[in-house]
């Protein structure tokens, strides 16, 4: 069993290249047995200061129709489920709740791509002195704590998102520097039944590591965390399923025995 629970498709994610069917075929080629298509939904993070933010998502009818067709086309070969990657749903809780309640969705990843009224970390230039950036990371983790308490997502996406883009600029830091905040976050996750994902997209990027980094995943387990998914965060068919096997190997090395699939926002524990 190999499940890629984070991928995007065109035209529903503005930064995706290939269709849902093409993503499914790419996942099959890499040996996946299960996928969940999780397109970007940045409805809760709109800020007029930054018009380059992805537009709100509303094309539910087309998305649901395409998912149904692809699911049937691959029935018996690939389990195709539908989810969403929602940007900071707790920033606008009413809208976050509206998305979470959509009957089409089995699964919601909650991700913080930008701080409140700020640009996506993708666009930032990072300081030479990490201490100048430290308050932003603290605020970022505080937002994850709030999101974990919101009831508006099932797992927390790519904790340490900015590390991928910092690495491209030759910068970096150890997320375990913030161990106290991470422990508070994972205590909240365990208390609320919220999981985390192991995101494999940066394995083939300049960072060359998982997000969150393995030491953070180990801390999550030490804090009692059991709910976990693995996702490639792929935007092209050629990347679908990339790193999932390595993600499973990491989890086994850290003592995890299960990964989770989702149906109706309920985790299904599957032995790895």
Secondary structure, DSSP 4 states (H G I P E B T S, - for coil): --EEEEE--TTTSTT--S-HHHHHHHHHHTT-SEEEEEEEE-TT---TT-TTSPPPP--HHHHHHHHHHHHHHTTTT-EEEEEEEEE-GGGGHHHHHHHHT-TT-SEEEEE--B-TTS-BGGGPPPPSSTHHHHHHHHHHHHHHHHHHHTTS-SEE--TTHHHHHHHHTT----GGGGHHHHHHHHHHHHHHT-EEEEE-GGGGSSS-S-BS-HHHHHHHHHTT---EEEE--BSSGGGTTTTHHHHHHHHHHTT--EEEEEETTEEEEEE-
